[in-house]
Amino acid sequence: MNSDRTRQITVTASEIVCVFGTLLGVGVFGGTQVDRAAGGALSADATLIAPGTQAFSIWSVIYAGLAAYTVWQWLPGQATAERHRRIGYLAAASMLLNAGWLLVVQAGWLWVSVLVILALVLVLGVIISRLAAAPSRSVVDTVITDGTFGLYVGWVSVATAANVTATLQDAGLDPSEGVAEALTVAVLAVAAGIGVLLSRVSRGNLGIGAAMVWGISWIAIARATAAPESTVVAVGAVVAAVVVAVAFVAARVQATSGRRALTRV
């Protein structure tokens, strides 16, 4: 149908914009790298909740997944797939928001970056709920579609907490060390709660859990080994990571058991 073709083209065009924005964000075109933009407010040592630098390597996997999804939705048999019809334009929107976030950070507009990343995590949350409502029928689709957007929303959920915290600090919020640690642990608790919620909404999408555990674990590693060091935050991050991991494994087991029961019936 023409509507399917329009959707496919929109996703492809958005992927191209996303790639361009990413290359700009990492400095390929001469722009300032993200960790140096806005006076370094988003660098790995800017706040107590900033993940270690190595954590950001997950973007390579996410971008590869988005490229694979863009190709996948063009293949015969995928154009009219219900789940692609449900998420296609949202997937395109997530790519444009991703590029938009990089551009506003380059400009140093941190408060705008908060609005953009909140919109991004909301769009990704809707994508995940729609994928769960229209389960994959193949391993390849599960890996490319559910896996990619699972990693995407999982990582962005953690990044949102870091983005908001960095923006507040850049705006002049400067609590004492003890208060800062307590607030960071509270944010980690909220992140863990969001992880538990996503585990239920996604029916145990392990991509989400893996990305959240990855990001939160790198917060723990960074606070235990690099400035600003904080044993309290490191321990809190470890606890949060364990809670998220257990929630997703439990949700996955429950979802798998439910499908097996339906098959027997």
Salt bridges, closest charged atoms under 4 A:
ASP4 OD1 - ARG7 NH1 2.76
ASP4 OD2 - ARG85 NH2 2.78
GLU82 OE2 - ARG86 NE 3.45
ASP141 OD2 - ARG83 NH1 2.74
ASP141 OD1 - HIS84 NE2 3.84
ASP146 OD1 - ARG83 NH1 2.86
